[in-house]
Amino acid sequence: MRKKLSSVLYFMLMAVLIGVFCFSAWKLVSGLKSYKDDKEAYEELEQFVTIPDEPIDDEQQEPGLQLPNVDFDSLMQINKDCVGWIYVPDTKISYPVVHTTNNDYYLYRLFNKKHGISGTVFMDARNDSDMQQRHSILYGHHMKNGTMFADAENYEDQLYADDHPVGYYLTPEKSYEITFFAGYLTDAYNDSWDLDFTDSEFADWISRAKQRSHFYTDITPTAEDRIITLSTCSYDIADGRFVLLGILKEMD
């Protein structure tokens, strides 16, 4: 009887282990397929963006930098929530930006609004899309295949920051240069996402960001400057975030 009971327990345990294995394998295959599908969905959008071979024709820009030409009319036919395009040269950060009334809608929806674990880069719902506020925030996932805002966390390294000092934010009406001045690892519960400041509060907030930064630059924003933050998750700490801050300057 005891031997028969042991055999039953053995087969029950084996059934459980096989079930766990099958479920884990399904999750792995499903996850890999989602990464592949999401990547292909964003690659389809590359037909609406052209990065010229020649440097920007502007005396104030560093030689060799390139500015994309974005077909916003076509993008907005796909998704009318499109308000801009974020681009950081020599990184994988080159994506459309959407804006809606809450910060949940695009967490797991692609630009075409189909479900996707990569989500879409979106502007904080509290922001105005005209970029006139002192602080604007863009959110993007830190995907383990290096897509979306994964490259933002590379700014933990001083040499990487030195080699990637600027980005660009493009809208249907205007183009902006982003000069990065701070980037740091934090949790989700501090002042990194504050939007409303007095002049003195703004100066203190900038000073704290500079002190927290993993890289150094001699650039310090003034009270007249507008700041844009690229925010993404970090796997280095519990509920971690990496935020990359830059001065937003309208280009001629």
C-alpha positions as CSV (number, residue, x, y, z in Angstrom):
1,M,0.0,0.0,0.0
2,R,2.8,2.3,1.0
3,K,4.6,1.6,-2.3
4,K,1.5,2.3,-4.3
5,L,1.0,5.6,-2.5
6,S,4.6,6.5,-3.2
7,S,4.1,5.8,-6.8
8,V,1.0,8.0,-6.9
9,L,2.8,10.9,-5.2
10,Y,5.7,10.5,-7.6
11,F,3.5,10.7,-10.7
12,M,1.6,13.7,-9.1
13,L,4.9,15.5,-8.5
14,M,6.1,14.7,-12.0
15,A,2.8,16.0,-13.4
16,V,3.2,19.3,-11.5
17,L,6.8,19.7,-12.6
18,I,5.9,19.1,-16.2
19,G,3.0,21.5,-15.9
20,V,5.4,24.2,-14.5
21,F,7.9,23.5,-17.3
22,C,5.3,23.8,-20.0
23,F,3.9,27.0,-18.6
24,S,7.4,28.5,-18.3
25,A,8.2,27.5,-21.8
26,W,4.9,29.0,-23.1
27,K,5.7,32.2,-21.2
28,L,9.2,32.3,-22.7
29,V,8.0,31.7,-26.3
30,S,5.1,34.2,-25.8
31,G,7.5,36.8,-24.5
32,L,10.0,36.4,-27.3
33,K,7.2,36.6,-29.9
34,S,5.9,39.8,-28.2
35,Y,9.4,41.3,-28.5
36,K,9.6,40.3,-32.1
37,D,6.1,41.6,-33.0
38,D,6.7,44.9,-31.2
39,K,10.1,45.4,-32.9
40,E,8.6,44.8,-36.3
41,A,5.7,47.2,-35.6
42,Y,8.1,50.0,-34.9
43,E,10.3,49.1,-37.8
44,E,7.3,49.7,-40.0
45,L,7.2,53.3,-38.8
46,E,10.7,53.9,-40.1
47,Q,9.3,54.6,-43.5
48,F,7.9,57.9,-42.2
49,V,11.3,59.1,-40.8
50,T,14.4,60.1,-42.8
51,I,17.7,60.8,-41.2
52,P,19.9,62.8,-43.6
53,D,23.5,61.9,-44.3
54,E,24.7,65.5,-44.0
55,P,25.2,67.2,-40.7
56,I,22.8,69.9,-39.6
57,D,23.5,73.2,-41.4
58,D,23.6,75.3,-38.2
59,E,26.7,77.1,-36.8
60,Q,25.5,76.4,-33.2
61,Q,25.3,72.6,-33.7
62,E,28.3,70.3,-33.3
63,P,29.5,68.8,-36.6
64,G,28.2,65.4,-37.5
65,L,24.9,65.6,-35.8
66,Q,21.8,64.7,-37.8
67,L,18.2,65.8,-37.6
68,P,15.4,63.4,-38.8
69,N,12.8,64.5,-41.3
70,V,9.5,63.2,-39.9
71,D,6.3,62.7,-41.9
72,F,3.9,63.7,-39.1
73,D,0.9,63.7,-41.5
74,S,1.2,60.0,-42.2
75,L,1.9,59.2,-38.5
76,M,-1.2,61.1,-37.4
77,Q,-3.3,59.1,-39.9
78,I,-2.2,56.0,-38.0
79,N,-2.6,57.6,-34.5
80,K,-4.0,61.1,-34.0
81,D,-2.5,61.1,-30.4
82,C,1.0,61.6,-32.0
83,V,2.5,64.9,-30.9
84,G,6.2,64.5,-31.6
85,W,9.3,62.3,-32.2
86,I,12.2,61.8,-29.8
87,Y,15.6,61.1,-31.3
88,V,19.0,60.7,-29.7
89,P,21.8,60.2,-32.3
90,D,23.8,57.0,-32.2
91,T,21.3,55.3,-29.9
92,K,18.2,53.2,-30.4
93,I,16.1,56.1,-29.1
94,S,14.1,57.2,-32.2
95,Y,10.4,56.9,-31.6
96,P,7.1,58.7,-32.0
97,V,5.6,60.3,-28.9
98,V,2.0,60.3,-28.0
99,H,-0.1,62.3,-25.5
100,T,-3.4,61.5,-24.0
101,T,-5.4,62.2,-20.8
102,N,-3.9,59.5,-18.6
103,N,-0.5,57.8,-18.0
104,D,-1.8,54.2,-18.3
105,Y,-3.3,54.0,-21.8
106,Y,0.0,53.5,-23.7
107,L,1.9,51.5,-21.1
108,Y,1.1,48.3,-23.1
109,R,-0.3,49.6,-26.4
110,L,1.9,50.2,-29.4
111,F,1.7,53.2,-31.6
112,N,-0.9,51.4,-33.7
113,K,-2.9,50.9,-30.4
114,K,-2.5,47.1,-30.6
115,H,-1.4,45.4,-27.4
116,G,2.3,45.1,-27.0
117,I,4.6,44.8,-24.0
118,S,6.9,47.6,-25.4
119,G,4.1,50.2,-25.2
120,T,4.6,53.6,-26.7
121,V,6.7,56.6,-25.7
122,F,4.2,59.0,-24.1
123,M,4.2,62.4,-22.6
124,D,3.0,62.9,-19.1
125,A,-0.7,63.6,-19.1
126,R,-0.2,66.6,-16.9
127,N,2.0,68.3,-19.6
128,D,0.8,70.4,-22.4
129,S,2.1,69.2,-25.8
130,D,3.2,72.7,-26.8
131,M,6.3,72.2,-24.7
132,Q,5.9,75.6,-23.0
133,Q,6.0,74.3,-19.4
134,R,9.2,74.5,-17.4
135,H,9.3,70.7,-17.1
136,S,8.0,68.1,-19.7
137,I,8.3,64.4,-19.1
138,L,8.5,61.5,-21.6
139,Y,8.1,57.9,-20.4
140,G,9.4,54.8,-22.2
141,H,9.9,51.2,-21.2
142,H,13.4,49.8,-20.5
143,M,13.1,46.7,-22.8
144,K,15.6,43.9,-22.2
145,N,16.3,43.7,-25.9
146,G,17.7,47.3,-25.8
147,T,14.7,49.0,-27.4
148,M,12.5,51.9,-26.3
149,F,14.3,53.9,-23.6
150,A,16.8,51.2,-22.5
151,D,19.7,53.3,-23.8
152,A,18.9,56.1,-21.4
153,E,20.4,54.2,-18.5
154,N,23.8,54.1,-20.4
155,Y,24.2,57.7,-19.2
156,E,25.3,56.2,-15.9
157,D,28.7,56.1,-17.6
158,Q,30.6,59.3,-18.0
159,L,32.2,58.4,-21.3
160,Y,28.8,57.4,-22.8
161,A,27.4,60.8,-21.7
162,D,30.3,62.6,-23.2
163,D,29.8,60.8,-26.5
164,H,26.0,61.4,-26.6
165,P,25.6,65.0,-25.3
166,V,22.4,65.9,-27.2
167,G,19.1,64.7,-28.5
168,Y,16.2,66.2,-30.4
169,Y,12.5,66.5,-29.9
170,L,10.6,67.2,-33.1
171,T,7.0,68.3,-33.4
172,P,4.8,69.1,-36.5
173,E,5.4,72.8,-35.7
174,K,8.9,73.1,-34.2
175,S,12.2,71.3,-33.6
176,Y,14.1,71.3,-30.3
177,E,17.6,70.5,-29.3
178,I,18.0,68.7,-26.0
179,T,21.3,69.3,-24.2
180,F,21.6,66.6,-21.4
181,F,22.9,67.9,-18.1
182,A,22.0,65.2,-15.6
183,G,21.0,61.6,-15.3
184,Y,20.5,59.5,-12.2
185,L,19.0,56.3,-10.7
186,T,16.2,56.8,-8.3
187,D,13.0,55.2,-7.0
188,A,9.5,56.2,-8.1
189,Y,8.8,58.4,-5.1
190,N,10.8,61.6,-5.2
191,D,10.6,65.0,-6.9
192,S,11.9,63.8,-10.3
193,W,8.4,64.2,-11.8
194,D,7.4,67.5,-10.2
195,L,6.1,70.0,-12.7
196,D,5.1,73.2,-10.9
197,F,7.9,75.4,-9.5
198,T,8.6,78.9,-8.3
199,D,11.9,80.4,-9.5
200,S,13.7,79.4,-6.3
201,E,12.1,75.9,-6.2
202,F,13.2,75.4,-9.8
203,A,16.8,76.4,-9.0
204,D,16.8,74.0,-6.0
205,W,15.3,71.2,-8.1
206,I,18.0,71.6,-10.8
207,S,20.7,71.7,-8.2
208,R,19.5,68.4,-6.6
209,A,19.4,66.8,-10.1
210,K,23.0,67.9,-10.8
211,Q,24.1,66.5,-7.4
212,R,22.4,63.1,-8.1
213,S,23.8,62.8,-11.6
214,H,26.0,59.9,-12.6
215,F,27.8,62.0,-15.1
216,Y,29.3,65.5,-14.9
217,T,28.8,68.5,-17.2
218,D,29.5,72.1,-16.6
219,I,26.0,73.0,-18.1
220,T,23.6,74.3,-15.5
221,P,20.1,75.4,-16.5
222,T,18.8,78.8,-15.6
223,A,15.3,79.9,-14.4
224,E,14.5,80.8,-18.0
225,D,15.3,77.3,-19.4
226,R,12.8,74.6,-20.1
227,I,13.7,71.0,-19.1
228,I,12.7,67.7,-20.6
229,T,13.1,64.4,-18.8
230,L,13.3,60.9,-20.3
231,S,12.1,58.5,-17.7
232,T,12.4,54.7,-17.8
233,C,12.5,51.8,-15.4
234,S,15.7,50.5,-13.9
235,Y,16.3,46.9,-12.8
236,D,19.2,48.0,-10.4
237,I,16.9,48.7,-7.4
238,A,13.4,47.8,-6.3
239,D,10.9,50.0,-8.2
240,G,13.8,51.7,-9.8
241,R,13.8,54.5,-12.3
242,F,16.5,56.2,-14.4
243,V,15.8,59.7,-15.4
244,L,17.8,61.7,-18.0
245,L,17.3,65.5,-18.0
246,G,18.1,68.0,-20.7
247,I,17.6,71.6,-21.5
248,L,15.0,72.0,-24.3
249,K,16.0,74.7,-26.8
250,E,13.9,75.7,-29.8
251,M,15.9,75.5,-33.0
252,D,15.7,78.0,-35.8
